[in-house]
Amino acid sequence: MWIQRSLLTKRLHYRFFSQASVILKEHPEIEIPSSSSLTYLEGFPKPDPKHNETIVAIPREISGKNISAKLRKVGRVPSILFEQEKGEEGGNKRLIAVKANQIKKLVNHLGYSFFLSRLFDLEVRSDFDSEEIIEKIRVLPRKLHLHAGTDAVYNVTFLRAPSSALLKVDVPLVFRGEDVCPGLRKGAYLNTIKRTVKYLCPADIVPPYIDVDLSELDVGQKITRQDLKVHPALKLIQSKDEAVCNVRGARVTEQKKTK
């Protein structure tokens, strides 16, 4: 049963700040910027407005393998809404269902990793055909399970993302400048090591992706996580020295000499 809005708001307000407190204990080096500075800055990727969409959901009361199979059979996806970070480890959760065709469309348009790094409005209604809105909240898709053979959407997990939240996000990398990359122009090849990098992000400035500039990368050189240019409020929570890509291969002139 859905909690009355006034009580829900109070409880969630407490949980959001509890979530931030837990993360800050794990990462004492993090400084929380003022709310006025939490905006997308010029020169960094911003979410494309053309992909803005409200995901419609309905509550469900019970879970289970048979129940989930019945939902999928009628075009619905069994889903979970966690109310705090690490909710899958025991935090409060709410059972919902979303439309399979809507999630599939978003994944196809954005791409798997990009879907998981984008915030959406989630509109919970009493029924998919009803105009009654129980609640409208902002969420981040946390996990997405696709059928291995058909890519049908099997499950999706969402995490609440109010402005007060700090979210751990695997942000996709977009490699640019391959056409002018010195190493690639000499006949070497790009060795892509990482496709995403995990950051702790204030919810208001979750980047849709991170640009990786290859325009000055020569043979034998690499780009590490610490080389990536991101919003100053984002905090890297993985090893900064690990490479995300490098240029490998012998120079064309050296290859010719060995022939």
Secondary structure as UniProt FT lines:
FT   HELIX           5..26
FT   TURN            28..29
FT   HELIX           35..37
FT   TURN            42..43
FT   HELIX           49..51
FT   STRAND          54..59
FT   HELIX           65..73
FT   TURN            74..75
FT   STRAND          76..82
FT   TURN            85..86
FT   HELIX           87..89
FT   STRAND          93..99
FT   HELIX           100..110
FT   HELIX           112..115
FT   TURN            116..117
FT   STRAND          120..125
FT   TURN            128..129
FT   STRAND          133..146
FT   TURN            148..150
FT   STRAND          153..160
FT   TURN            163..164
FT   STRAND          166..176
FT   TURN            178..180
FT   HELIX           182..185
FT   TURN            186..187
FT   STRAND          189..192
FT   STRAND          196..202
FT   HELIX           203..205
FT   STRAND          210..213
FT   TURN            215..216
FT   TURN            219..220
FT   STRAND          222..224
FT   HELIX           225..227
FT   TURN            232..233
FT   STRAND          235..236
FT   TURN            240..241
FT   STRAND          243..248
FT   HELIX           252..258
//
